Amino acid sequence: MKFRPLILTLIISVTFFSCTDEKSNFYVPTSADSFEYKVDQFADLAILRYQIPGWDELTLKEKELVYYLTQAGLAGRDIMWDQKYRHNLEIRAALENIYRNFNGEKNSDNWIAFEVYLKRIWFSNGIHHHYSNDKMMPGFSKKYFDNLLVSTNTILTGDAYEVIFNDKDSKMVDKTKGVDNVLKSAVNFYGPNITTEDVINFYNAKKQPDQTKPLSYGLNSKLVKEDGEVKEVVYKADGLYGESISEIIKWVNKAVEVAENKPQGDALKILADYYRTGDLKTWDDYCVAWTKATEGNIDYINGFIEVYNDPIGLRGSYENIVQINDFDMSRKMSELSENAQWFENNTTLMEEHKKAKVVGVSYKTVNVAGESGDASPSTPIGVNLPNANWIRASIGSKSVSLGNIKNAYNNAGSSGRLKEFVNDDEEYELELKYGALADNMHTALHEVIGHASGQINPGVGTPSETLKTYRSTMEEGRADLLALYYVYNSKIQELGLVDDWKAVGKASYDGYIRNGMMTQLIRLNLGDDVEQAHMRNRKWVSEWVYEKGLKDNVIEQVKRDGKTYFNINDYDKLRVLFGQLLRETQRIKSEGDYDAAEKLVEGFGVKVDQDLHAEILKRNEKFEGAAYSGFVNPELIPVYNTENELIDIEVKYVNSFEYQMLQYSDRFGFLD
């Protein structure tokens, strides 16, 4: 499970280099005192960079391990592009060829619009917006594009050409109620003629070899229809995406040779076997081994993992994150994971839905050393894996907070938008003083306590089977509710995690309601429904407690000078409401109550008050900060002596989004 950051308020300086500049111009100084986090801004997007604290404290062997794991991740980059849409790689190749070879006027509005369009596609790993899932339309005409194609000897024809300008495949993931979600979604997990009924029938016909350890059917395959027969095409070395997967295996095997310990090395070997065979039992074996491998300074996430991009929540997107342990923060947060059972015992869940033994909850603050696939350029700030419920129940899970990513966000921010949407000075000052800590605590509680909590009733299917299209937003909302219930509780101060639990809790509640009710709407076009799973869950949680608290005026809607605000009048009663909704949300998951999930999400999480939305967008117009942010990765460069022996791996901080995207296409374009 991923935990994405709430809306970011950034004012970004634009740094641009053409692709003909000297390579040395694409790096920035590495001094911590003068580090610049801001790289670029365009459309609704901002590009940042992050540092790797403690890199020089690693041994050469540890650096080598990090390097191999990042290369393994980047080797699969094109898989994510193709998974998102069947024409993405073809379109990217054409646009990049134009970008490299166009020698015409580069100060025109048309060329600038072309550059922005290409950069938006790079950011989203395809032609659909990374968050809204809507197809991004270019700001230049078809005639201008035709001229670019001719002048650069670029060939792009057929559907890949037409789809840039027409209204086909307008939604990568369509979760609209009452339509065939699979057929309507452009995501490339399914052939164009596959329906939701085809998918359900196909997997209903498959038998689980062990009902207590259900395999994640569909996780690493594409479903197609040939001559009327539905078939699975598996991702593996000699199957779909084999060129990239063979490269992943190569780098994973190199990582095995420098593993920090036997459990870590054994897990990597199983990962390589999984990529070779595509066998889902091997994937579960790997997840078990990876979860148990908790020692060492280096860890990683690699595989077809999160199912948010699948309209029915079965198929995993490729992603990779390589992490270095942040020892000081991890020691502090271990207090939380060591007390996971206390949190479970004292929650509002029905007794039959509580876990008698919360096992293996491992939480660390880590620093990212490299990301790719679904984790890049847009990245989570926290991750809890594995996703299989039976592994989490019997073995446990790993939760991490990406410390240097959150630090980069915090250092690149602006308070202007915050001041616009808070109700009063008290709320503003509380956010300035405790907001960052409140976010950290919410993330930790969400990942460690939230995702680890609760159990499914015997005989009830997995959430993918029972809750279907609502599975992701229900799970994220459930984890949020656990975090909200406990972030305003003296226990976190007893554990030494905060100095003033009430202040931290109030800041957390203020920020959550402000975002869920208002500021996240900045990310939507007027008239849009809420589609993204995390946005939906923040909305249905916020809207539900607002409505249920109307009688006692728990949250008050304030109208002042033509502007809307939401003020929390009673934090204690709000916590009670969070607890009530938590109990119901867990019941829905435990019992597999699809109708209740549908009622909750559709009733509170999808439709937007158009008058309020228009107001929010108008109030936001004066801010130059982007609604979304992502990152360029540091570049890891092996250093050899005169005998060609590896003596170091140097970190270079990239100064150009364009440079990194073009370099990745050159070095890791195995599926072109």
URJOHU-V612385 format. One record per backbone hydrogen bond with DSSP energy under -0.5 kcal/mol. CO is the residue of the C=O (numbers start at 1). NH is the residue of the N-H. E is the energy in kcal/mol with one decimal. If there is no record, write none. Layout:
co=CO nh=NH e=E
co=CO nh=NH e=E
This chain:
co=1 nh=384 e=-2.8
co=2 nh=4 e=-0.5
co=3 nh=381 e=-3.1
co=3 nh=382 e=-1.0
co=8 nh=10 e=-0.7
co=9 nh=414 e=-1.6
co=10 nh=12 e=-0.5
co=18 nh=21 e=-1.7
co=22 nh=25 e=-1.7
co=23 nh=26 e=-2.2
co=24 nh=27 e=-1.1
co=26 nh=655 e=-3.4
co=26 nh=656 e=-0.5
co=28 nh=653 e=-0.6
co=31 nh=34 e=-0.6
co=32 nh=35 e=-0.7
co=35 nh=37 e=-0.6
co=37 nh=49 e=-1.7
co=39 nh=15 e=-1.5
co=40 nh=47 e=-3.2
co=42 nh=45 e=-3.2
co=44 nh=627 e=-0.5
co=44 nh=628 e=-1.9
co=45 nh=42 e=-2.5
co=46 nh=630 e=-2.3
co=47 nh=39 e=-2.4
co=47 nh=40 e=-1.6
co=48 nh=632 e=-2.2
co=51 nh=53 e=-0.6
co=52 nh=55 e=-1.4
co=54 nh=57 e=-1.1
co=54 nh=58 e=-0.5
co=55 nh=58 e=-1.6
co=59 nh=63 e=-2.5
co=60 nh=64 e=-2.5
co=61 nh=65 e=-2.1
co=62 nh=66 e=-2.3
co=63 nh=67 e=-2.5
co=64 nh=68 e=-2.5
co=65 nh=69 e=-2.3
co=66 nh=70 e=-2.3
co=67 nh=71 e=-2.3
co=68 nh=72 e=-2.3
co=69 nh=73 e=-1.9
co=70 nh=74 e=-2.5
co=71 nh=75 e=-1.9
co=72 nh=76 e=-0.6
co=73 nh=76 e=-1.2
co=74 nh=77 e=-1.8
co=76 nh=79 e=-1.2
co=76 nh=80 e=-1.0
co=77 nh=80 e=-0.6
co=77 nh=81 e=-1.2
co=78 nh=82 e=-2.3
co=79 nh=83 e=-2.8
co=80 nh=84 e=-1.9
co=81 nh=85 e=-1.2
co=83 nh=188 e=-2.2
co=85 nh=88 e=-1.5
co=87 nh=91 e=-2.5
co=88 nh=92 e=-3.0
co=89 nh=93 e=-2.3
co=90 nh=94 e=-1.8
co=91 nh=95 e=-2.6
co=92 nh=96 e=-2.8
co=93 nh=97 e=-1.8
co=94 nh=98 e=-2.1
co=95 nh=99 e=-2.5
co=96 nh=100 e=-2.2
co=97 nh=101 e=-1.7
co=98 nh=102 e=-2.1
co=108 nh=112 e=-2.2
co=109 nh=113 e=-2.3
co=110 nh=114 e=-2.0
co=111 nh=115 e=-2.6
co=112 nh=116 e=-2.3
co=113 nh=117 e=-2.3
co=114 nh=118 e=-2.5
co=115 nh=119 e=-2.6
co=116 nh=120 e=-2.4
co=117 nh=121 e=-2.0
co=118 nh=122 e=-2.6
co=119 nh=123 e=-2.4
co=120 nh=124 e=-2.0
co=121 nh=125 e=-0.8
co=121 nh=126 e=-2.1
co=122 nh=125 e=-0.8
co=123 nh=378 e=-0.6
co=127 nh=136 e=-3.0
co=129 nh=133 e=-1.5
co=133 nh=172 e=-3.0
co=134 nh=129 e=-3.3
co=135 nh=137 e=-0.5
co=141 nh=145 e=-2.1
co=142 nh=146 e=-2.5
co=143 nh=147 e=-1.9
co=144 nh=148 e=-2.0
co=145 nh=149 e=-2.4
co=146 nh=150 e=-2.3
co=147 nh=151 e=-2.6
co=148 nh=152 e=-1.3
co=149 nh=154 e=-2.6
co=150 nh=153 e=-1.2
co=154 nh=156 e=-0.5
co=157 nh=160 e=-0.7
co=157 nh=161 e=-0.7
co=158 nh=161 e=-0.8
co=158 nh=162 e=-2.4
co=159 nh=163 e=-2.6
co=161 nh=164 e=-1.0
co=162 nh=165 e=-1.5
co=162 nh=166 e=-1.9
co=164 nh=138 e=-0.6
co=167 nh=170 e=-0.6
co=170 nh=135 e=-2.5
co=171 nh=186 e=-2.3
co=172 nh=187 e=-2.2
co=173 nh=175 e=-0.7
co=176 nh=179 e=-1.1
co=179 nh=181 e=-1.2
co=180 nh=184 e=-2.5
co=181 nh=174 e=-0.5
co=181 nh=185 e=-0.8
co=182 nh=185 e=-0.6
co=186 nh=86 e=-0.5
co=187 nh=190 e=-0.8
co=189 nh=223 e=-2.1
co=191 nh=194 e=-2.0
co=195 nh=199 e=-1.8
co=196 nh=200 e=-2.5
co=197 nh=201 e=-2.6
co=198 nh=202 e=-2.2
co=199 nh=203 e=-2.2
co=200 nh=204 e=-2.2
co=201 nh=205 e=-1.3
co=203 nh=206 e=-0.7
co=210 nh=213 e=-1.5
co=211 nh=214 e=-0.5
co=215 nh=217 e=-1.9
co=216 nh=219 e=-2.2
co=218 nh=221 e=-1.0
co=219 nh=316 e=-2.3
co=220 nh=235 e=-2.7
co=222 nh=224 e=-0.5
co=222 nh=233 e=-3.2
co=223 nh=191 e=-2.8
co=224 nh=231 e=-3.2
co=226 nh=229 e=-2.1
co=229 nh=226 e=-2.8
co=231 nh=224 e=-2.8
co=232 nh=234 e=-0.6
co=233 nh=222 e=-2.6
co=234 nh=236 e=-0.7
co=234 nh=240 e=-1.8
co=236 nh=239 e=-2.0
co=239 nh=242 e=-1.7
co=240 nh=236 e=-1.1
co=241 nh=245 e=-2.6
co=242 nh=246 e=-2.5
co=243 nh=247 e=-1.1
co=244 nh=248 e=-2.3
co=245 nh=249 e=-2.6
co=246 nh=250 e=-1.9
co=247 nh=251 e=-1.9
co=248 nh=252 e=-2.6
co=249 nh=253 e=-2.6
co=250 nh=254 e=-1.4
co=251 nh=255 e=-2.0
co=252 nh=256 e=-1.9
co=253 nh=257 e=-1.1
co=254 nh=258 e=-0.6
co=255 nh=258 e=-1.1
co=256 nh=259 e=-1.3
co=261 nh=265 e=-2.3
co=262 nh=266 e=-3.2
co=263 nh=267 e=-2.1
co=264 nh=268 e=-1.9
co=265 nh=269 e=-2.0
co=266 nh=270 e=-2.0
co=267 nh=271 e=-2.2
co=268 nh=272 e=-2.2
co=269 nh=273 e=-2.1
co=270 nh=274 e=-2.6
co=271 nh=275 e=-2.3
co=272 nh=276 e=-1.9
co=273 nh=277 e=-2.3
co=274 nh=278 e=-3.5
co=275 nh=237 e=-1.6
co=276 nh=238 e=-0.6
co=279 nh=283 e=-1.5
co=280 nh=284 e=-2.0
co=281 nh=285 e=-2.3
co=282 nh=286 e=-2.5
co=283 nh=287 e=-2.7
co=284 nh=288 e=-2.3
co=285 nh=289 e=-2.3
co=286 nh=290 e=-3.5
co=287 nh=291 e=-2.3
co=288 nh=292 e=-1.9
co=289 nh=293 e=-1.2
co=292 nh=294 e=-1.8
co=297 nh=325 e=-2.7
co=299 nh=323 e=-2.9
co=301 nh=321 e=-1.9
co=303 nh=305 e=-0.9
co=303 nh=319 e=-2.1
co=306 nh=317 e=-2.6
co=307 nh=310 e=-1.4
co=309 nh=311 e=-0.6
co=310 nh=313 e=-1.6
co=317 nh=305 e=-2.2
co=318 nh=374 e=-2.8
co=319 nh=303 e=-1.7
co=320 nh=372 e=-2.1
co=321 nh=301 e=-2.3
co=322 nh=369 e=-3.1
co=322 nh=370 e=-1.0
co=323 nh=299 e=-2.1
co=324 nh=367 e=-3.1
co=325 nh=327 e=-0.9
co=326 nh=330 e=-2.3
co=327 nh=331 e=-1.9
co=328 nh=332 e=-1.5
co=329 nh=333 e=-2.4
co=330 nh=334 e=-1.5
co=331 nh=335 e=-0.5
co=332 nh=335 e=-1.0
co=333 nh=336 e=-0.9
co=333 nh=337 e=-1.4
co=334 nh=338 e=-2.4
co=335 nh=339 e=-0.8
co=336 nh=339 e=-0.8
co=337 nh=340 e=-1.4
co=339 nh=342 e=-0.6
co=339 nh=343 e=-1.6
co=340 nh=344 e=-2.2
co=341 nh=345 e=-2.8
co=342 nh=346 e=-1.8
co=344 nh=347 e=-1.0
co=350 nh=353 e=-2.0
co=350 nh=354 e=-0.6
co=351 nh=354 e=-1.2
co=353 nh=455 e=-1.2
co=357 nh=359 e=-0.8
co=360 nh=362 e=-0.9
co=360 nh=397 e=-1.5
co=361 nh=363 e=-0.6
co=362 nh=399 e=-4.7
co=364 nh=366 e=-0.6
co=364 nh=401 e=-2.4
co=365 nh=326 e=-2.5
co=366 nh=403 e=-2.3
co=366 nh=404 e=-0.6
co=367 nh=324 e=-2.5
co=370 nh=322 e=-2.6
co=372 nh=320 e=-1.8
co=372 nh=375 e=-1.5
co=373 nh=376 e=-1.7
co=377 nh=631 e=-1.7
co=381 nh=402 e=-2.6
co=382 nh=3 e=-2.8
co=383 nh=400 e=-2.8
co=385 nh=398 e=-3.6
co=388 nh=392 e=-2.1
co=389 nh=393 e=-2.2
co=390 nh=394 e=-2.0
co=391 nh=395 e=-3.0
co=391 nh=396 e=-2.2
co=397 nh=362 e=-2.2
co=398 nh=385 e=-2.3
co=399 nh=364 e=-2.3
co=400 nh=383 e=-2.3
co=401 nh=366 e=-2.7
co=401 nh=403 e=-1.6
co=402 nh=406 e=-2.2
co=403 nh=407 e=-2.3
co=404 nh=408 e=-1.8
co=405 nh=409 e=-2.2
co=406 nh=410 e=-2.5
co=407 nh=411 e=-1.9
co=408 nh=412 e=-0.9
co=409 nh=412 e=-0.9
co=410 nh=413 e=-0.7
co=412 nh=11 e=-0.7
co=415 nh=419 e=-2.2
co=416 nh=420 e=-1.3
co=417 nh=421 e=-1.4
co=418 nh=421 e=-0.6
co=418 nh=422 e=-1.6
co=424 nh=428 e=-1.9
co=425 nh=429 e=-3.0
co=426 nh=430 e=-2.1
co=427 nh=431 e=-1.9
co=428 nh=432 e=-2.3
co=429 nh=433 e=-2.3
co=430 nh=434 e=-2.7
co=431 nh=435 e=-2.3
co=434 nh=438 e=-2.9
co=435 nh=439 e=-2.4
co=436 nh=440 e=-2.2
co=437 nh=441 e=-2.6
co=438 nh=442 e=-2.7
co=439 nh=443 e=-2.6
co=440 nh=444 e=-2.4
co=441 nh=445 e=-2.8
co=442 nh=446 e=-2.7
co=443 nh=447 e=-2.5
co=444 nh=448 e=-2.8
co=444 nh=449 e=-0.6
co=445 nh=449 e=-0.9
co=445 nh=450 e=-2.9
co=446 nh=451 e=-1.6
co=449 nh=453 e=-1.0
co=450 nh=453 e=-0.9
co=457 nh=460 e=-2.0
co=462 nh=465 e=-0.9
co=462 nh=466 e=-2.4
co=463 nh=467 e=-2.2
co=463 nh=468 e=-1.1
co=467 nh=470 e=-2.3
co=468 nh=471 e=-2.1
co=470 nh=474 e=-2.2
co=471 nh=475 e=-2.1
co=472 nh=476 e=-2.5
co=473 nh=477 e=-2.1
co=474 nh=478 e=-2.3
co=475 nh=479 e=-2.2
co=476 nh=480 e=-2.3
co=477 nh=481 e=-2.4
co=478 nh=482 e=-1.9
co=479 nh=483 e=-2.0
co=480 nh=484 e=-2.9
co=481 nh=485 e=-2.4
co=482 nh=486 e=-1.6
co=483 nh=487 e=-2.1
co=484 nh=488 e=-0.7
co=487 nh=489 e=-0.6
co=489 nh=492 e=-1.2
co=490 nh=493 e=-0.9
co=490 nh=494 e=-2.2
co=491 nh=495 e=-1.8
co=492 nh=497 e=-2.1
co=492 nh=498 e=-0.8
co=493 nh=496 e=-1.6
co=500 nh=504 e=-2.3
co=501 nh=505 e=-2.7
co=502 nh=506 e=-2.7
co=503 nh=507 e=-2.3
co=504 nh=508 e=-2.2
co=505 nh=509 e=-2.6
co=506 nh=510 e=-3.0
co=507 nh=511 e=-2.3
co=508 nh=512 e=-2.3
co=509 nh=513 e=-2.4
co=510 nh=514 e=-2.6
co=511 nh=515 e=-2.1
co=512 nh=516 e=-3.1
co=513 nh=517 e=-2.5
co=514 nh=518 e=-1.6
co=514 nh=519 e=-1.8
co=515 nh=520 e=-1.9
co=518 nh=521 e=-2.4
co=519 nh=522 e=-1.5
co=520 nh=523 e=-1.6
co=521 nh=524 e=-1.8
co=525 nh=528 e=-2.4
co=529 nh=531 e=-0.5
co=532 nh=536 e=-2.8
co=533 nh=537 e=-2.3
co=534 nh=538 e=-2.3
co=535 nh=539 e=-1.9
co=536 nh=540 e=-3.2
co=537 nh=541 e=-2.1
co=538 nh=542 e=-1.9
co=539 nh=543 e=-3.3
co=540 nh=544 e=-1.7
co=541 nh=545 e=-2.1
co=542 nh=546 e=-2.0
co=543 nh=547 e=-2.4
co=544 nh=548 e=-2.7
co=545 nh=549 e=-1.4
co=547 nh=550 e=-1.4
co=549 nh=554 e=-2.4
co=550 nh=553 e=-1.1
co=554 nh=569 e=-2.7
co=554 nh=570 e=-1.3
co=556 nh=558 e=-0.6
co=556 nh=567 e=-2.8
co=558 nh=560 e=-0.5
co=558 nh=565 e=-2.5
co=560 nh=563 e=-1.6
co=563 nh=560 e=-2.7
co=565 nh=558 e=-3.0
co=567 nh=556 e=-3.3
co=567 nh=569 e=-0.7
co=570 nh=574 e=-1.7
co=571 nh=575 e=-2.0
co=572 nh=576 e=-1.6
co=573 nh=577 e=-2.0
co=574 nh=578 e=-2.4
co=575 nh=579 e=-2.2
co=576 nh=580 e=-2.1
co=577 nh=581 e=-2.5
co=578 nh=582 e=-2.3
co=579 nh=583 e=-2.1
co=580 nh=584 e=-1.8
co=581 nh=585 e=-2.8
co=582 nh=586 e=-2.5
co=583 nh=587 e=-1.9
co=584 nh=588 e=-2.3
co=585 nh=589 e=-2.0
co=586 nh=590 e=-3.4
co=587 nh=591 e=-2.6
co=588 nh=592 e=-1.0
co=588 nh=593 e=-2.0
co=590 nh=457 e=-1.9
co=592 nh=594 e=-1.5
co=593 nh=597 e=-1.9
co=594 nh=598 e=-2.8
co=595 nh=599 e=-2.3
co=596 nh=600 e=-2.3
co=597 nh=601 e=-2.8
co=598 nh=602 e=-2.5
co=599 nh=603 e=-1.5
co=600 nh=604 e=-1.7
co=601 nh=605 e=-2.7
co=601 nh=606 e=-0.5
co=602 nh=607 e=-0.5
co=606 nh=530 e=-2.5
co=608 nh=610 e=-0.7
co=609 nh=613 e=-2.7
co=610 nh=614 e=-2.5
co=611 nh=615 e=-2.0
co=612 nh=616 e=-2.7
co=613 nh=617 e=-2.6
co=614 nh=618 e=-2.1
co=615 nh=619 e=-2.5
co=616 nh=620 e=-1.6
co=617 nh=621 e=-0.8
co=618 nh=621 e=-0.8
co=620 nh=623 e=-1.9
co=626 nh=10 e=-0.6
co=627 nh=8 e=-0.9
co=628 nh=46 e=-1.5
co=630 nh=48 e=-3.0
co=632 nh=50 e=-0.6
co=634 nh=636 e=-0.5
co=635 nh=637 e=-0.6
co=635 nh=652 e=-2.6
co=636 nh=638 e=-0.5
co=637 nh=650 e=-2.9
co=639 nh=647 e=-2.9
co=639 nh=648 e=-1.4
co=641 nh=644 e=-2.1
co=645 nh=641 e=-2.2
co=648 nh=639 e=-3.2
co=650 nh=637 e=-3.0
co=650 nh=652 e=-0.5
co=652 nh=635 e=-3.5
co=652 nh=654 e=-0.6
co=653 nh=28 e=-2.0
co=656 nh=660 e=-1.8
co=657 nh=661 e=-2.4
co=658 nh=662 e=-2.5
co=659 nh=663 e=-2.4
co=660 nh=664 e=-2.6
co=661 nh=665 e=-1.9
co=662 nh=666 e=-2.1
co=663 nh=667 e=-2.7
co=664 nh=668 e=-2.8
co=665 nh=669 e=-0.8
co=668 nh=78 e=-0.5
co=668 nh=670 e=-1.9
co=669 nh=672 e=-0.8
